[in-house]
Amino acid sequence: MTDAPSKSIGRLGRRGGRSARLATRAVSTTSQVTSDLEAKRCGESSLPHTSPTHPDRTLVIACGAVARELLAAIRLGGFTHMDVAGIPAKLHNRPEKIPGAVRCKIRASRPKYGRIVVLYGDCGTGGMLDRVLAEEGVERIEGAHCYAFYAGLDSFEAMHEAQPATFYLTDYLVRHFEALMIRGLGLDRHPELRDAYFGNYRRIVYLAQLPSDDLDTKAEAAAKRLGLPLEIRRTGLGLLPDFVARRARKGTTAAQGERT
C-alpha cells in the first residue's frame, strides 16, 4: 500500500506540478542513500552461495497492510507451500526506509527459500524499491500502490483520472482508521485541522476487499467524519489471486537471485 496516512498527507495532497516533482525527487534521493546504507548493514552479497534449505517453498514478502488479503488469496488457491513475511505498515510514514527493509528481509530469507517474491507497490519510494529488487533479482506485483492492484491497473487509472481529488480507503485503512487517520494525524486533539488535511479532496472511494457490513458501517462513519461523500467499490482481492497463482509453482527451475 502506498500513500499511507502521514503528517504530510494534506500538504502533498495539495501540491502539484513542479512542487510534486521536487518532492518525489527528494524522496528518491533520500531513499537511495538509506537503501545504500541498509545494503551494507544487511551484508555485501546479494546472491546465494548455497542451495536453500527448502527449495520447494516460496516466500512472499508483503507490506503488513495487505498481509490479511494475501493470506486469503493463498488459502483460496490452496498453496500450502507458500509463506508470508510482513514488513510493518507503519513504514509508509517513512517510505525511504521501505527498500532497505525489503532488502534485509530478502537476504535473511534467501538461505531458506527456493523462491522469493514481493507484494509491494512503489509505495512512495520514488523507484528505489524497484532498484533494490533488480539488484536482488526479485520481482514484485505490478502497480504503483495497493489501490491499483486491488482495483486493477486500468480501472484504477480511469477512476483516478475521472476524479483526481479522491481519497482512497482499503479494508486495512477502514479497520485502522481511528488509529491511523484520527489519532495518527492528531485530529482527536485538533479537529480543526481536518480541512487542512482533507479540504482539497472531493470524495472518498472505499475499495472493499472482503464483504463486511461492519467495515461498510465504519467506512460510512469515516466519510462523515471527514465531511466527504463515500463511494464503495467491491474489488475483492483484485490482482492478488493471479499474482499468487502464477508464482506458486513448487520448486524453482532457476536459482533465486536470477532476475525474472
C-alpha positions in Angstrom: 0.0 0.0 0.0 1.3 3.4 -0.7 0.4 6.9 0.2 -0.5 5.7 3.7 -1.6 8.3 6.1 1.2 10.5 7.4 1.5 14.0 8.7 2.3 15.2 5.2 -0.9 13.9 3.6 -2.6 17.2 3.4 0.4 19.1 2.2 1.2 16.6 -0.5 -2.5 16.3 -1.5 -2.5 20.0 -2.4 0.8 20.1 -4.3 1.2 19.5 -8.0 3.4 20.3 -10.9 7.0 21.4 -10.0 6.5 21.0 -6.3 5.3 17.5 -6.6 8.3 16.6 -8.9 10.7 18.2 -6.4 9.1 16.3 -3.5 9.4 13.0 -5.5 13.0 13.7 -6.4 13.8 14.4 -2.7 12.2 11.2 -1.6 14.1 9.3 -4.3 17.4 10.8 -3.2 16.7 10.0 0.5 15.6 6.5 -0.4 18.8 5.8 -2.4 21.0 7.0 0.5 19.0 5.0 3.0 18.9 1.9 0.8 22.7 2.0 0.2 23.3 2.1 4.0 20.8 -0.7 4.5 22.6 -2.8 1.9 25.8 -2.6 3.8 24.0 -3.4 7.1 22.4 -6.4 5.5 25.6 -7.8 4.2 27.6 -7.4 1.0 26.4 -10.3 -1.1 23.0 -10.3 -2.7 23.4 -13.7 -4.4 23.1 -17.1 -2.8 26.2 -19.1 -2.2 24.5 -22.4 -1.1 21.3 -24.2 -2.0 18.3 -23.2 0.0 17.2 -25.5 2.8 13.6 -25.6 1.5 13.9 -25.3 -2.3 10.2 -26.1 -2.9 8.9 -23.3 -0.7 8.0 -19.8 -1.8 8.2 -16.7 0.4 6.0 -13.7 -0.3 7.4 -10.6 1.4 4.5 -8.2 1.8 3.5 -4.9 3.3 1.7 -5.5 6.5 -1.3 -3.5 5.2 -2.0 -6.2 2.6 -1.0 -9.3 4.6 -4.5 -10.4 5.5 -5.7 -10.2 1.9 -2.6 -12.1 0.7 -3.2 -14.9 3.2 -6.8 -15.1 1.9 -5.5 -15.4 -1.7 -3.1 -18.1 -0.7 -5.8 -20.1 1.2 -8.1 -19.6 -1.8 -5.6 -21.3 -4.1 -4.6 -24.0 -1.6 -0.9 -23.1 -1.9 0.3 -24.7 1.3 4.0 -24.3 0.2 3.8 -20.5 0.4 4.8 -18.5 3.4 4.3 -14.8 4.2 6.8 -12.4 5.8 5.4 -9.0 6.7 7.1 -5.6 6.7 5.5 -3.2 9.2 2.9 -1.0 7.5 4.0 2.0 9.6 7.0 2.3 7.2 4.6 4.1 4.8 5.2 7.1 7.0 9.0 6.7 6.2 9.0 5.4 2.6 12.7 5.9 2.3 13.1 3.0 4.7 11.0 0.5 2.7 13.6 -0.5 0.2 16.2 -1.3 2.8 13.7 -3.2 5.0 12.7 -5.3 2.0 16.3 -5.9 1.1 17.2 -7.1 4.6 14.2 -9.5 4.6 15.2 -10.9 1.2 18.8 -11.6 2.3 17.7 -13.0 5.7 15.3 -15.4 3.9 17.3 -16.4 0.9 19.1 -19.3 2.6 15.8 -21.0 3.3 13.5 -20.4 0.3 13.8 -21.6 -3.2 11.7 -18.6 -4.5 11.1 -15.1 -3.1 8.6 -12.6 -4.5 7.4 -9.2 -3.1 3.9 -7.8 -2.7 4.5 -4.1 -2.6 3.8 -1.2 -4.9 6.4 1.5 -5.3 4.7 3.0 -2.2 6.3 6.4 -2.4 9.9 5.2 -2.7 10.5 7.1 -5.9 11.6 4.0 -7.8 14.1 2.9 -5.2 12.3 -0.2 -4.3 12.4 -1.4 -7.9 16.2 -0.7 -7.9 16.7 -2.8 -4.9 14.6 -5.6 -6.3 16.5 -5.5 -9.5 19.8 -5.8 -7.6 18.4 -8.7 -5.6 16.8 -10.5 -8.6 13.4 -10.5 -7.1 10.1 -9.4 -8.7 7.1 -7.7 -7.3 3.4 -7.3 -8.2 2.6 -4.7 -10.9 1.2 -1.3 -9.8 2.3 1.8 -8.0 0.3 1.1 -4.9 -2.2 -1.3 -3.4 -5.1 0.7 -4.7 -4.0 -0.1 -8.2 -3.6 -3.8 -7.7 -6.9 -4.1 -5.8 -8.9 -2.1 -8.3 -7.0 -3.3 -11.4 -4.4 -1.2 -13.1 -6.6 0.1 -15.9 -9.7 0.5 -13.7 -7.8 2.5 -11.1 -6.2 4.8 -13.7 -9.6 5.5 -15.2 -11.2 6.1 -11.8 -8.4 8.4 -10.7 -8.5 10.4 -14.0 -12.2 10.8 -13.5 -11.7 12.5 -10.1 -8.0 13.1 -9.1 -9.1 14.6 -5.8 -10.1 11.2 -4.4 -9.1 9.8 -1.0 -8.9 6.0 -1.1 -9.6 3.6 1.6 -9.0 -0.2 1.8 -10.1 -2.8 4.3 -6.9 -2.2 6.2 -7.4 1.6 6.3 -11.0 1.3 7.3 -10.2 -1.2 10.0 -7.5 1.1 11.5 -9.0 4.5 10.5 -9.2 5.8 14.1 -5.6 4.9 14.9 -4.0 6.0 11.6 -6.1 8.9 10.5 -7.7 10.4 13.6 -5.1 9.8 16.3 -2.2 9.5 13.8 -2.8 12.9 12.4 -3.8 14.4 15.7 -7.4 15.1 14.7 -8.6 13.8 18.0 -6.7 16.6 19.7 -7.1 19.2 17.0 -10.2 18.6 14.9 -9.9 22.0 13.4 -7.0 20.6 11.3 -9.4 18.3 9.3 -9.8 20.7 6.4 -6.1 21.4 6.3 -5.5 17.7 5.6 -8.6 16.8 3.6 -10.0 20.1 2.3 -8.9 19.6 -1.2 -10.4 16.1 -1.6 -13.8 15.8 -3.2 -14.8 12.2 -2.4 -13.8 9.0 -0.6 -13.7 5.8 -2.6 -13.6 2.7 -0.4 -12.0 -0.2 -2.3 -13.6 -3.1 -0.4 -11.7 -6.4 -0.5 -13.8 -8.8 1.7 -17.5 -8.5 2.3 -18.2 -7.0 5.7 -21.2 -5.0 6.9 -19.1 -3.8 9.8 -16.4 -2.3 7.6 -19.1 -0.7 5.4 -20.5 1.0 8.5 -17.0 2.1 9.6 -16.3 3.5 6.1 -19.6 5.5 6.2 -18.6 6.9 9.7 -15.1 7.7 8.4 -16.6 9.6 5.4 -19.0 11.5 7.6 -16.2 12.4 10.0 -14.1 13.8 7.1 -17.1 15.6 5.6 -16.8 13.8 2.2 -19.2 11.7 0.1 -18.5 8.0 0.1 -18.4 5.6 -2.8 -17.9 1.9 -2.1 -16.5 -0.3 -4.9 -16.3 -4.1 -4.4 -12.9 -5.1 -5.7 -12.5 -8.4 -4.0 -8.8 -9.4 -3.8 -8.1 -7.7 -7.1 -4.9 -8.9 -8.8 -3.7 -10.9 -5.7 -5.0 -14.3 -6.6 -3.5 -14.2 -10.1 -0.2 -12.9 -8.8 -0.1 -15.7 -6.2 -1.1 -18.4 -8.6 1.4 -17.5 -11.2 4.2 -17.7 -8.7 3.0 -20.6 -6.7 4.8 -23.4 -8.6 6.6 -25.7 -6.3 10.3 -25.8 -6.6 12.3 -23.5 -8.9 14.0 -24.1 -12.2 16.3 -21.2 -11.7 18.3 -20.3 -8.7 16.8 -17.5 -6.6 18.8 -14.4 -7.4 18.4 -14.6 -11.1 16.2 -11.9 -12.5 12.7 -13.0 -13.6 
